[in-house]
Amino acid sequence: MKLSLQNHDGAPCTDGFGASFFQFHWEIIKTDVYVVVLEFFQTGWLLPNYNVNTLIFIPKNQNADSID
């Protein structure tokens, strides 16, 4: 299976790895990725912090001090 994502140099995920890392190293890491995904669907268990999101606010004006 070959990944075909359009944004190879997009921002990295919370694990610090972008799409290009996974595409370049897929032959090495694919079995581990499959095992983790299958384990989740079989047991419902995820590694701690595996499903963590980061929210970053980007101010639209120079002196923004609130989100409204």
mmCIF file as Biopython writes it, N, C-alpha, C and O atoms, coordinates in Angstrom:
data_model
#
loop_
_atom_site.group_PDB
_atom_site.id
_atom_site.type_symbol
_atom_site.label_atom_id
_atom_site.label_alt_id
_atom_site.label_comp_id
_atom_site.label_asym_id
_atom_site.label_entity_id
_atom_site.label_seq_id
_atom_site.pdbx_PDB_ins_code
_atom_site.Cartn_x
_atom_site.Cartn_y
_atom_site.Cartn_z
_atom_site.occupancy
_atom_site.B_iso_or_equiv
_atom_site.auth_seq_id
_atom_site.auth_asym_id
_atom_site.pdbx_PDB_model_num
ATOM 1   N N  . MET A ? 1  ? 0.844   -1.179 0.000  1.0 0.0 1  A 1 
ATOM 2   C CA . MET A ? 1  ? 0.000   0.000  0.000  1.0 0.0 1  A 1 
ATOM 3   C C  . MET A ? 1  ? 0.884   1.234  0.000  1.0 0.0 1  A 1 
ATOM 4   O O  . MET A ? 1  ? 1.785   1.353  0.830  1.0 0.0 1  A 1 
ATOM 5   N N  . LYS A ? 2  ? 0.637   2.142  -0.911 1.0 0.0 2  A 1 
ATOM 6   C CA . LYS A ? 2  ? 1.401   3.371  -0.979 1.0 0.0 2  A 1 
ATOM 7   C C  . LYS A ? 2  ? 0.491   4.531  -0.621 1.0 0.0 2  A 1 
ATOM 8   O O  . LYS A ? 2  ? -0.601  4.662  -1.173 1.0 0.0 2  A 1 
ATOM 9   N N  . LEU A ? 3  ? 0.939   5.379  0.306  1.0 0.0 3  A 1 
ATOM 10  C CA . LEU A ? 3  ? 0.166   6.543  0.688  1.0 0.0 3  A 1 
ATOM 11  C C  . LEU A ? 3  ? 0.271   7.599  -0.395 1.0 0.0 3  A 1 
ATOM 12  O O  . LEU A ? 3  ? 1.333   7.768  -0.992 1.0 0.0 3  A 1 
ATOM 13  N N  . SER A ? 4  ? -0.799  8.301  -0.652 1.0 0.0 4  A 1 
ATOM 14  C CA . SER A ? 4  ? -0.763  9.349  -1.659 1.0 0.0 4  A 1 
ATOM 15  C C  . SER A ? 4  ? -1.431  10.607 -1.131 1.0 0.0 4  A 1 
ATOM 16  O O  . SER A ? 4  ? -2.497  11.000 -1.606 1.0 0.0 4  A 1 
ATOM 17  N N  . LEU A ? 5  ? -0.812  11.225 -0.163 1.0 0.0 5  A 1 
ATOM 18  C CA . LEU A ? 5  ? -1.329  12.466 0.392  1.0 0.0 5  A 1 
ATOM 19  C C  . LEU A ? 5  ? -0.817  13.629 -0.439 1.0 0.0 5  A 1 
ATOM 20  O O  . LEU A ? 5  ? 0.308   13.588 -0.939 1.0 0.0 5  A 1 
ATOM 21  N N  . GLN A ? 6  ? -1.624  14.655 -0.590 1.0 0.0 6  A 1 
ATOM 22  C CA . GLN A ? 6  ? -1.213  15.776 -1.416 1.0 0.0 6  A 1 
ATOM 23  C C  . GLN A ? 6  ? -0.275  16.725 -0.697 1.0 0.0 6  A 1 
ATOM 24  O O  . GLN A ? 6  ? 0.597   17.314 -1.335 1.0 0.0 6  A 1 
ATOM 25  N N  . ASN A ? 7  ? -0.423  16.893 0.604  1.0 0.0 7  A 1 
ATOM 26  C CA . ASN A ? 7  ? 0.398   17.843 1.349  1.0 0.0 7  A 1 
ATOM 27  C C  . ASN A ? 7  ? 1.529   17.112 2.062  1.0 0.0 7  A 1 
ATOM 28  O O  . ASN A ? 7  ? 1.412   16.789 3.245  1.0 0.0 7  A 1 
ATOM 29  N N  . HIS A ? 8  ? 2.607   16.854 1.360  1.0 0.0 8  A 1 
ATOM 30  C CA . HIS A ? 8  ? 3.727   16.098 1.933  1.0 0.0 8  A 1 
ATOM 31  C C  . HIS A ? 8  ? 4.450   16.864 3.033  1.0 0.0 8  A 1 
ATOM 32  O O  . HIS A ? 8  ? 5.009   16.259 3.948  1.0 0.0 8  A 1 
ATOM 33  N N  . ASP A ? 9  ? 4.442   18.172 2.949  1.0 0.0 9  A 1 
ATOM 34  C CA . ASP A ? 9  ? 5.193   18.982 3.901  1.0 0.0 9  A 1 
ATOM 35  C C  . ASP A ? 9  ? 4.295   19.722 4.875  1.0 0.0 9  A 1 
ATOM 36  O O  . ASP A ? 9  ? 4.679   20.764 5.407  1.0 0.0 9  A 1 
ATOM 37  N N  . GLY A ? 10 ? 3.101   19.192 5.110  1.0 0.0 10 A 1 
ATOM 38  C CA . GLY A ? 10 ? 2.169   19.829 6.030  1.0 0.0 10 A 1 
ATOM 39  C C  . GLY A ? 10 ? 2.699   19.828 7.450  1.0 0.0 10 A 1 
ATOM 40  O O  . GLY A ? 10 ? 3.703   19.187 7.760  1.0 0.0 10 A 1 
ATOM 41  N N  . ALA A ? 11 ? 2.012   20.549 8.292  1.0 0.0 11 A 1 
ATOM 42  C CA . ALA A ? 11 ? 2.416   20.639 9.695  1.0 0.0 11 A 1 
ATOM 43  C C  . ALA A ? 11 ? 2.408   19.260 10.328 1.0 0.0 11 A 1 
ATOM 44  O O  . ALA A ? 11 ? 1.525   18.451 10.043 1.0 0.0 11 A 1 
ATOM 45  N N  . PRO A ? 12 ? 3.378   18.987 11.182 1.0 0.0 12 A 1 
ATOM 46  C CA . PRO A ? 12 ? 3.425   17.686 11.842 1.0 0.0 12 A 1 
ATOM 47  C C  . PRO A ? 12 ? 2.268   17.502 12.813 1.0 0.0 12 A 1 
ATOM 48  O O  . PRO A ? 12 ? 1.696   18.465 13.322 1.0 0.0 12 A 1 
ATOM 49  N N  . CYS A ? 13 ? 1.945   16.250 13.053 1.0 0.0 13 A 1 
ATOM 50  C CA . CYS A ? 13 ? 0.909   15.915 14.025 1.0 0.0 13 A 1 
ATOM 51  C C  . CYS A ? 13 ? 1.469   16.108 15.426 1.0 0.0 13 A 1 
ATOM 52  O O  . CYS A ? 13 ? 2.605   16.552 15.593 1.0 0.0 13 A 1 
ATOM 53  N N  . THR A ? 14 ? 0.670   15.774 16.430 1.0 0.0 14 A 1 
ATOM 54  C CA . THR A ? 14 ? 1.130   15.933 17.812 1.0 0.0 14 A 1 
ATOM 55  C C  . THR A ? 14 ? 2.321   15.036 18.117 1.0 0.0 14 A 1 
ATOM 56  O O  . THR A ? 14 ? 3.038   15.274 19.089 1.0 0.0 14 A 1 
ATOM 57  N N  . ASP A ? 15 ? 2.546   13.997 17.293 1.0 0.0 15 A 1 
ATOM 58  C CA . ASP A ? 15 ? 3.711   13.141 17.497 1.0 0.0 15 A 1 
ATOM 59  C C  . ASP A ? 15 ? 4.972   13.752 16.904 1.0 0.0 15 A 1 
ATOM 60  O O  . ASP A ? 15 ? 6.060   13.201 17.071 1.0 0.0 15 A 1 
ATOM 61  N N  . GLY A ? 16 ? 4.841   14.887 16.212 1.0 0.0 16 A 1 
ATOM 62  C CA . GLY A ? 16 ? 6.000   15.559 15.635 1.0 0.0 16 A 1 
ATOM 63  C C  . GLY A ? 16 ? 6.354   15.095 14.239 1.0 0.0 16 A 1 
ATOM 64  O O  . GLY A ? 16 ? 7.306   15.604 13.648 1.0 0.0 16 A 1 
ATOM 65  N N  . PHE A ? 17 ? 5.618   14.147 13.697 1.0 0.0 17 A 1 
ATOM 66  C CA . PHE A ? 17 ? 5.926   13.605 12.373 1.0 0.0 17 A 1 
ATOM 67  C C  . PHE A ? 17 ? 4.889   14.068 11.361 1.0 0.0 17 A 1 
ATOM 68  O O  . PHE A ? 17 ? 3.687   13.927 11.586 1.0 0.0 17 A 1 
ATOM 69  N N  . GLY A ? 18 ? 5.355   14.617 10.251 1.0 0.0 18 A 1 
ATOM 70  C CA . GLY A ? 18 ? 4.466   15.032 9.182  1.0 0.0 18 A 1 
ATOM 71  C C  . GLY A ? 18 ? 4.192   13.894 8.224  1.0 0.0 18 A 1 
ATOM 72  O O  . GLY A ? 18 ? 4.742   12.802 8.372  1.0 0.0 18 A 1 
ATOM 73  N N  . ALA A ? 19 ? 3.343   14.145 7.240  1.0 0.0 19 A 1 
ATOM 74  C CA . ALA A ? 19 ? 2.963   13.118 6.264  1.0 0.0 19 A 1 
ATOM 75  C C  . ALA A ? 19 ? 4.166   12.584 5.502  1.0 0.0 19 A 1 
ATOM 76  O O  . ALA A ? 19 ? 4.213   11.396 5.185  1.0 0.0 19 A 1 
ATOM 77  N N  . SER A ? 20 ? 5.141   13.439 5.200  1.0 0.0 20 A 1 
ATOM 78  C CA . SER A ? 20 ? 6.295   12.986 4.420  1.0 0.0 20 A 1 
ATOM 79  C C  . SER A ? 20 ? 7.096   11.918 5.170  1.0 0.0 20 A 1 
ATOM 80  O O  . SER A ? 20 ? 7.645   11.007 4.551  1.0 0.0 20 A 1 
ATOM 81  N N  . PHE A ? 21 ? 7.165   12.027 6.503  1.0 0.0 21 A 1 
ATOM 82  C CA . PHE A ? 21 ? 7.868   11.004 7.284  1.0 0.0 21 A 1 
ATOM 83  C C  . PHE A ? 21 ? 7.202   9.642  7.097  1.0 0.0 21 A 1 
ATOM 84  O O  . PHE A ? 21 ? 7.867   8.643  6.823  1.0 0.0 21 A 1 
ATOM 85  N N  . PHE A ? 22 ? 5.881   9.622  7.249  1.0 0.0 22 A 1 
ATOM 86  C CA . PHE A ? 22 ? 5.165   8.361  7.124  1.0 0.0 22 A 1 
ATOM 87  C C  . PHE A ? 22 ? 5.251   7.806  5.708  1.0 0.0 22 A 1 
ATOM 88  O O  . PHE A ? 22 ? 5.369   6.593  5.532  1.0 0.0 22 A 1 
ATOM 89  N N  . GLN A ? 23 ? 5.197   8.653  4.712  1.0 0.0 23 A 1 
ATOM 90  C CA . GLN A ? 23 ? 5.297   8.191  3.327  1.0 0.0 23 A 1 
ATOM 91  C C  . GLN A ? 23 ? 6.681   7.634  3.032  1.0 0.0 23 A 1 
ATOM 92  O O  . GLN A ? 23 ? 6.809   6.580  2.410  1.0 0.0 23 A 1 
ATOM 93  N N  . PHE A ? 24 ? 7.706   8.330  3.471  1.0 0.0 24 A 1 
ATOM 94  C CA . PHE A ? 24 ? 9.072   7.906  3.178  1.0 0.0 24 A 1 
ATOM 95  C C  . PHE A ? 24 ? 9.430   6.604  3.888  1.0 0.0 24 A 1 
ATOM 96  O O  . PHE A ? 24 ? 10.132  5.762  3.327  1.0 0.0 24 A 1 
ATOM 97  N N  . HIS A ? 25 ? 8.949   6.435  5.120  1.0 0.0 25 A 1 
ATOM 98  C CA . HIS A ? 25 ? 9.324   5.275  5.942  1.0 0.0 25 A 1 
ATOM 99  C C  . HIS A ? 25 ? 8.230   4.213  6.023  1.0 0.0 25 A 1 
ATOM 100 O O  . HIS A ? 25 ? 8.315   3.315  6.860  1.0 0.0 25 A 1 
ATOM 101 N N  . TRP A ? 26 ? 7.206   4.294  5.176  1.0 0.0 26 A 1 
ATOM 102 C CA . TRP A ? 26 ? 6.059   3.406  5.276  1.0 0.0 26 A 1 
ATOM 103 C C  . TRP A ? 26 ? 6.437   1.934  5.279  1.0 0.0 26 A 1 
ATOM 104 O O  . TRP A ? 26 ? 5.879   1.169  6.066  1.0 0.0 26 A 1 
ATOM 105 N N  . GLU A ? 27 ? 7.349   1.517  4.444  1.0 0.0 27 A 1 
ATOM 106 C CA . GLU A ? 27 ? 7.734   0.096  4.385  1.0 0.0 27 A 1 
ATOM 107 C C  . GLU A ? 27 ? 8.307   -0.387 5.711  1.0 0.0 27 A 1 
ATOM 108 O O  . GLU A ? 27 ? 8.211   -1.573 6.026  1.0 0.0 27 A 1 
ATOM 109 N N  . ILE A ? 28 ? 8.890   0.495  6.478  1.0 0.0 28 A 1 
ATOM 110 C CA . ILE A ? 28 ? 9.481   0.124  7.767  1.0 0.0 28 A 1 
ATOM 111 C C  . ILE A ? 28 ? 8.432   0.123  8.876  1.0 0.0 28 A 1 
ATOM 112 O O  . ILE A ? 28 ? 8.440   -0.766 9.728  1.0 0.0 28 A 1 
ATOM 113 N N  . ILE A ? 29 ? 7.540   1.094  8.877  1.0 0.0 29 A 1 
ATOM 114 C CA . ILE A ? 29 ? 6.622   1.280  10.008 1.0 0.0 29 A 1 
ATOM 115 C C  . ILE A ? 29 ? 5.210   0.742  9.789  1.0 0.0 29 A 1 
ATOM 116 O O  . ILE A ? 29 ? 4.409   0.726  10.724 1.0 0.0 29 A 1 
ATOM 117 N N  . LYS A ? 30 ? 4.892   0.300  8.572  1.0 0.0 30 A 1 
ATOM 118 C CA . LYS A ? 30 ? 3.501   -0.062 8.293  1.0 0.0 30 A 1 
ATOM 119 C C  . LYS A ? 30 ? 2.955   -1.168 9.194  1.0 0.0 30 A 1 
ATOM 120 O O  . LYS A ? 30 ? 1.794   -1.108 9.597  1.0 0.0 30 A 1 
ATOM 121 N N  . THR A ? 31 ? 3.756   -2.166 9.514  1.0 0.0 31 A 1 
ATOM 122 C CA . THR A ? 31 ? 3.273   -3.260 10.366 1.0 0.0 31 A 1 
ATOM 123 C C  . THR A ? 31 ? 2.913   -2.735 11.748 1.0 0.0 31 A 1 
ATOM 124 O O  . THR A ? 31 ? 1.885   -3.116 12.309 1.0 0.0 31 A 1 
ATOM 125 N N  . ASP A ? 32 ? 3.751   -1.864 12.301 1.0 0.0 32 A 1 
ATOM 126 C CA . ASP A ? 32 ? 3.460   -1.296 13.623 1.0 0.0 32 A 1 
ATOM 127 C C  . ASP A ? 32 ? 2.188   -0.451 13.591 1.0 0.0 32 A 1 
ATOM 128 O O  . ASP A ? 32 ? 1.385   -0.499 14.523 1.0 0.0 32 A 1 
ATOM 129 N N  . VAL A ? 33 ? 2.007   0.319  12.525 1.0 0.0 33 A 1 
ATOM 130 C CA . VAL A ? 33 ? 0.796   1.141  12.401 1.0 0.0 33 A 1 
ATOM 131 C C  . VAL A ? 33 ? -0.431  0.240  12.313 1.0 0.0 33 A 1 
ATOM 132 O O  . VAL A ? 33 ? -1.432  0.494  12.983 1.0 0.0 33 A 1 
ATOM 133 N N  . TYR A ? 34 ? -0.367  -0.803 11.499 1.0 0.0 34 A 1 
ATOM 134 C CA . TYR A ? 34 ? -1.486  -1.751 11.385 1.0 0.0 34 A 1 
ATOM 135 C C  . TYR A ? 34 ? -1.821  -2.365 12.740 1.0 0.0 34 A 1 
ATOM 136 O O  . TYR A ? 34 ? -2.994  -2.455 13.103 1.0 0.0 34 A 1 
ATOM 137 N N  . VAL A ? 35 ? -0.813  -2.784 13.487 1.0 0.0 35 A 1 
ATOM 138 C CA . VAL A ? 35 ? -1.031  -3.438 14.781 1.0 0.0 35 A 1 
ATOM 139 C C  . VAL A ? 35 ? -1.732  -2.495 15.750 1.0 0.0 35 A 1 
ATOM 140 O O  . VAL A ? 35 ? -2.668  -2.899 16.440 1.0 0.0 35 A 1 
ATOM 141 N N  . VAL A ? 36 ? -1.286  -1.238 15.810 1.0 0.0 36 A 1 
ATOM 142 C CA . VAL A ? 36 ? -1.888  -0.268 16.723 1.0 0.0 36 A 1 
ATOM 143 C C  . VAL A ? 36 ? -3.351  -0.003 16.337 1.0 0.0 36 A 1 
ATOM 144 O O  . VAL A ? 36 ? -4.219  0.050  17.208 1.0 0.0 36 A 1 
ATOM 145 N N  . VAL A ? 37 ? -3.621  0.161  15.055 1.0 0.0 37 A 1 
ATOM 146 C CA . VAL A ? 37 ? -4.983  0.434  14.601 1.0 0.0 37 A 1 
ATOM 147 C C  . VAL A ? 37 ? -5.886  -0.765 14.866 1.0 0.0 37 A 1 
ATOM 148 O O  . VAL A ? 37 ? -7.001  -0.603 15.361 1.0 0.0 37 A 1 
ATOM 149 N N  . LEU A ? 38 ? -5.417  -1.960 14.542 1.0 0.0 38 A 1 
ATOM 150 C CA . LEU A ? 38 ? -6.219  -3.156 14.794 1.0 0.0 38 A 1 
ATOM 151 C C  . LEU A ? 38 ? -6.473  -3.369 16.283 1.0 0.0 38 A 1 
ATOM 152 O O  . LEU A ? 38 ? -7.570  -3.764 16.676 1.0 0.0 38 A 1 
ATOM 153 N N  . GLU A ? 39 ? -5.457  -3.109 17.116 1.0 0.0 39 A 1 
ATOM 154 C CA . GLU A ? 39 ? -5.638  -3.265 18.558 1.0 0.0 39 A 1 
ATOM 155 C C  . GLU A ? 39 ? -6.720  -2.315 19.062 1.0 0.0 39 A 1 
ATOM 156 O O  . GLU A ? 39 ? -7.532  -2.685 19.910 1.0 0.0 39 A 1 
ATOM 157 N N  . PHE A ? 40 ? -6.729  -1.089 18.536 1.0 0.0 40 A 1 
ATOM 158 C CA . PHE A ? 40 ? -7.776  -0.150 18.946 1.0 0.0 40 A 1 
ATOM 159 C C  . PHE A ? 40 ? -9.160  -0.685 18.588 1.0 0.0 40 A 1 
ATOM 160 O O  . PHE A ? 40 ? -10.065 -0.661 19.422 1.0 0.0 40 A 1 
ATOM 161 N N  . PHE A ? 41 ? -9.333  -1.167 17.359 1.0 0.0 41 A 1 
ATOM 162 C CA . PHE A ? 41 ? -10.650 -1.639 16.942 1.0 0.0 41 A 1 
ATOM 163 C C  . PHE A ? 41 ? -11.063 -2.920 17.657 1.0 0.0 41 A 1 
ATOM 164 O O  . PHE A ? 41 ? -12.257 -3.185 17.800 1.0 0.0 41 A 1 
ATOM 165 N N  . GLN A ? 42 ? -10.104 -3.713 18.108 1.0 0.0 42 A 1 
ATOM 166 C CA . GLN A ? 42 ? -10.435 -4.951 18.811 1.0 0.0 42 A 1 
ATOM 167 C C  . GLN A ? 42 ? -10.685 -4.729 20.293 1.0 0.0 42 A 1 
ATOM 168 O O  . GLN A ? 42 ? -11.535 -5.393 20.886 1.0 0.0 42 A 1 
ATOM 169 N N  . THR A ? 43 ? -9.946  -3.797 20.900 1.0 0.0 43 A 1 
ATOM 170 C CA . THR A ? 43 ? -10.028 -3.628 22.355 1.0 0.0 43 A 1 
ATOM 171 C C  . THR A ? 43 ? -10.553 -2.265 22.788 1.0 0.0 43 A 1 
ATOM 172 O O  . THR A ? 43 ? -11.007 -2.110 23.922 1.0 0.0 43 A 1 
ATOM 173 N N  . GLY A ? 44 ? -10.495 -1.275 21.899 1.0 0.0 44 A 1 
ATOM 174 C CA . GLY A ? 44 ? -10.888 0.081  22.273 1.0 0.0 44 A 1 
ATOM 175 C C  . GLY A ? 44 ? -9.814  0.824  23.036 1.0 0.0 44 A 1 
ATOM 176 O O  . GLY A ? 44 ? -10.054 1.937  23.505 1.0 0.0 44 A 1 
ATOM 177 N N  . TRP A ? 45 ? -8.636  0.238  23.171 1.0 0.0 45 A 1 
ATOM 178 C CA . TRP A ? 45 ? -7.549  0.836  23.951 1.0 0.0 45 A 1 
ATOM 179 C C  . TRP A ? 45 ? -6.607  1.621  23.048 1.0 0.0 45 A 1 
ATOM 180 O O  . TRP A ? 45 ? -6.225  1.151  21.976 1.0 0.0 45 A 1 
ATOM 181 N N  . LEU A ? 46 ? -6.235  2.823  23.491 1.0 0.0 46 A 1 
ATOM 182 C CA . LEU A ? 46 ? -5.234  3.644  22.815 1.0 0.0 46 A 1 
ATOM 183 C C  . LEU A ? 46 ? -4.095  3.929  23.778 1.0 0.0 46 A 1 
ATOM 184 O O  . LEU A ? 46 ? -4.290  3.966  24.993 1.0 0.0 46 A 1 
ATOM 185 N N  . LEU A ? 47 ? -2.918  4.128  23.235 1.0 0.0 47 A 1 
ATOM 186 C CA . LEU A ? 47 ? -1.799  4.553  24.065 1.0 0.0 47 A 1 
ATOM 187 C C  . LEU A ? 47 ? -2.156  5.866  24.752 1.0 0.0 47 A 1 
ATOM 188 O O  . LEU A ? 47 ? -2.889  6.674  24.182 1.0 0.0 47 A 1 
ATOM 189 N N  . PRO A ? 48 ? -1.654  6.095  25.966 1.0 0.0 48 A 1 
ATOM 190 C CA . PRO A ? 48 ? -1.949  7.371  26.635 1.0 0.0 48 A 1 
ATOM 191 C C  . PRO A ? 48 ? -1.537  8.545  25.744 1.0 0.0 48 A 1 
ATOM 192 O O  . PRO A ? 48 ? -0.472  8.517  25.126 1.0 0.0 48 A 1 
ATOM 193 N N  . ASN A ? 49 ? -2.368  9.555  25.683 1.0 0.0 49 A 1 
ATOM 194 C CA . ASN A ? 49 ? -2.132  10.772 24.892 1.0 0.0 49 A 1 
ATOM 195 C C  . ASN A ? 49 ? -2.092  10.534 23.392 1.0 0.0 49 A 1 
ATOM 196 O O  . ASN A ? 49 ? -1.666  11.419 22.649 1.0 0.0 49 A 1 
ATOM 197 N N  . TYR A ? 50 ? -2.522  9.366  22.920 1.0 0.0 50 A 1 
ATOM 198 C CA . TYR A ? 50 ? -2.476  9.081  21.487 1.0 0.0 50 A 1 
ATOM 199 C C  . TYR A ? 50 ? -3.490  9.911  20.715 1.0 0.0 50 A 1 
ATOM 200 O O  . TYR A ? 50 ? -3.268  10.247 19.552 1.0 0.0 50 A 1 
ATOM 201 N N  . ASN A ? 51 ? -4.595  10.240 21.356 1.0 0.0 51 A 1 
ATOM 202 C CA . ASN A ? 51 ? -5.645  11.002 20.698 1.0 0.0 51 A 1 
ATOM 203 C C  . ASN A ? 51 ? -5.727  12.408 21.292 1.0 0.0 51 A 1 
ATOM 204 O O  . ASN A ? 51 ? -6.815  12.888 21.611 1.0 0.0 51 A 1 
ATOM 205 N N  . VAL A ? 52 ? -4.580  13.064 21.438 1.0 0.0 52 A 1 
ATOM 206 C CA . VAL A ? 52 ? -4.499  14.396 22.012 1.0 0.0 52 A 1 
ATOM 207 C C  . VAL A ? 52 ? -4.483  15.421 20.886 1.0 0.0 52 A 1 
ATOM 208 O O  . VAL A ? 52 ? -3.857  15.209 19.848 1.0 0.0 52 A 1 
ATOM 209 N N  . ASN A ? 53 ? -5.168  16.517 21.099 1.0 0.0 53 A 1 
ATOM 210 C CA . ASN A ? 53 ? -5.188  17.591 20.108 1.0 0.0 53 A 1 
ATOM 211 C C  . ASN A ? 53 ? -4.547  18.833 20.694 1.0 0.0 53 A 1 
ATOM 212 O O  . ASN A ? 53 ? -4.584  19.055 21.905 1.0 0.0 53 A 1 
ATOM 213 N N  . THR A ? 54 ? -3.967  19.627 19.840 1.0 0.0 54 A 1 
ATOM 214 C CA . THR A ? 54 ? -3.396  20.900 20.241 1.0 0.0 54 A 1 
ATOM 215 C C  . THR A ? 54 ? -4.157  22.004 19.527 1.0 0.0 54 A 1 
ATOM 216 O O  . THR A ? 54 ? -4.311  21.970 18.306 1.0 0.0 54 A 1 
ATOM 217 N N  . LEU A ? 55 ? -4.629  22.970 20.280 1.0 0.0 55 A 1 
ATOM 218 C CA . LEU A ? 55 ? -5.362  24.087 19.710 1.0 0.0 55 A 1 
ATOM 219 C C  . LEU A ? 55 ? -4.520  25.338 19.868 1.0 0.0 55 A 1 
ATOM 220 O O  . LEU A ? 55 ? -4.122  25.686 20.980 1.0 0.0 55 A 1 
ATOM 221 N N  . ILE A ? 56 ? -4.251  26.009 18.773 1.0 0.0 56 A 1 
ATOM 222 C CA . ILE A ? 56 ? -3.436  27.222 18.799 1.0 0.0 56 A 1 
ATOM 223 C C  . ILE A ? 56 ? -4.238  28.349 18.176 1.0 0.0 56 A 1 
ATOM 224 O O  . ILE A ? 56 ? -4.711  28.228 17.046 1.0 0.0 56 A 1 
ATOM 225 N N  . PHE A ? 57 ? -4.391  29.437 18.900 1.0 0.0 57 A 1 
ATOM 226 C CA . PHE A ? 57 ? -5.077  30.608 18.376 1.0 0.0 57 A 1 
ATOM 227 C C  . PHE A ? 57 ? -4.072  31.510 17.677 1.0 0.0 57 A 1 
ATOM 228 O O  . PHE A ? 57 ? -3.006  31.804 18.219 1.0 0.0 57 A 1 
ATOM 229 N N  . ILE A ? 58 ? -4.413  31.942 16.482 1.0 0.0 58 A 1 
ATOM 230 C CA . ILE A ? 58 ? -3.560  32.847 15.715 1.0 0.0 58 A 1 
ATOM 231 C C  . ILE A ? 58 ? -4.268  34.191 15.653 1.0 0.0 58 A 1 
ATOM 232 O O  . ILE A ? 58 ? -5.329  34.300 15.040 1.0 0.0 58 A 1 
ATOM 233 N N  . PRO A ? 59 ? -3.697  35.216 16.278 1.0 0.0 59 A 1 
ATOM 234 C CA . PRO A ? 59 ? -4.353  36.521 16.291 1.0 0.0 59 A 1 
ATOM 235 C C  . PRO A ? 59 ? -4.490  37.098 14.882 1.0 0.0 59 A 1 
ATOM 236 O O  . PRO A ? 59 ? -3.576  36.987 14.064 1.0 0.0 59 A 1 
ATOM 237 N N  . LYS A ? 60 ? -5.658  37.725 14.604 1.0 0.0 60 A 1 
ATOM 238 C CA . LYS A ? 60 ? -5.872  38.357 13.315 1.0 0.0 60 A 1 
ATOM 239 C C  . LYS A ? 60 ? -5.441  39.803 13.310 1.0 0.0 60 A 1 
ATOM 240 O O  . LYS A ? 60 ? -5.357  40.428 12.253 1.0 0.0 60 A 1 
ATOM 241 N N  . ASN A ? 61 ? -5.167  40.340 14.481 1.0 0.0 61 A 1 
ATOM 242 C CA . ASN A ? 61 ? -4.628  41.690 14.522 1.0 0.0 61 A 1 
ATOM 243 C C  . ASN A ? 61 ? -3.457  41.743 15.499 1.0 0.0 61 A 1 
ATOM 244 O O  . ASN A ? 61 ? -3.281  40.866 16.345 1.0 0.0 61 A 1 
ATOM 245 N N  . GLN A ? 62 ? -2.699  42.756 15.361 1.0 0.0 62 A 1 
ATOM 246 C CA . GLN A ? 62 ? -1.427  42.872 16.080 1.0 0.0 62 A 1 
ATOM 247 C C  . GLN A ? 62 ? -1.589  42.830 17.602 1.0 0.0 62 A 1 
ATOM 248 O O  . GLN A ? 62 ? -0.779  42.197 18.279 1.0 0.0 62 A 1 
ATOM 249 N N  . ASN A ? 63 ? -2.604  43.480 18.152 1.0 0.0 63 A 1 
ATOM 250 C CA . ASN A ? 63 ? -2.726  43.625 19.621 1.0 0.0 63 A 1 
ATOM 251 C C  . ASN A ? 63 ? -3.868  42.790 20.189 1.0 0.0 63 A 1 
ATOM 252 O O  . ASN A ? 63 ? -4.493  43.215 21.160 1.0 0.0 63 A 1 
ATOM 253 N N  . ALA A ? 64 ? -4.155  41.663 19.645 1.0 0.0 64 A 1 
ATOM 254 C CA . ALA A ? 64 ? -5.248  40.816 20.133 1.0 0.0 64 A 1 
ATOM 255 C C  . ALA A ? 64 ? -4.958  40.351 21.544 1.0 0.0 64 A 1 
ATOM 256 O O  . ALA A ? 64 ? -3.873  39.845 21.831 1.0 0.0 64 A 1 
ATOM 257 N N  . ASP A ? 65 ? -5.936  40.525 22.428 1.0 0.0 65 A 1 
ATOM 258 C CA . ASP A ? 65 ? -5.766  40.033 23.806 1.0 0.0 65 A 1 
ATOM 259 C C  . ASP A ? 65 ? -6.970  39.213 24.263 1.0 0.0 65 A 1 
ATOM 260 O O  . ASP A ? 65 ? -7.055  38.841 25.433 1.0 0.0 65 A 1 
ATOM 261 N N  . SER A ? 66 ? -7.905  38.927 23.347 1.0 0.0 66 A 1 
ATOM 262 C CA . SER A ? 66 ? -9.032  38.051 23.650 1.0 0.0 66 A 1 
ATOM 263 C C  . SER A ? 66 ? -9.446  37.354 22.359 1.0 0.0 66 A 1 
ATOM 264 O O  . SER A ? 66 ? -9.006  37.737 21.275 1.0 0.0 66 A 1 
ATOM 265 N N  . ILE A ? 67 ? -10.301 36.321 22.473 1.0 0.0 67 A 1 
ATOM 266 C CA . ILE A ? 67 ? -10.671 35.558 21.285 1.0 0.0 67 A 1 
ATOM 267 C C  . ILE A ? 67 ? -11.974 36.044 20.662 1.0 0.0 67 A 1 
ATOM 268 O O  . ILE A ? 67 ? -12.468 35.408 19.731 1.0 0.0 67 A 1 
ATOM 269 N N  . ASP A ? 68 ? -12.552 37.150 21.138 1.0 0.0 68 A 1 
ATOM 270 C CA . ASP A ? 68 ? -13.803 37.633 20.564 1.0 0.0 68 A 1 
ATOM 271 C C  . ASP A ? 68 ? -13.593 38.673 19.527 1.0 0.0 68 A 1 
ATOM 272 O O  . ASP A ? 68 ? -14.559 39.176 18.953 1.0 0.0 68 A 1 
#
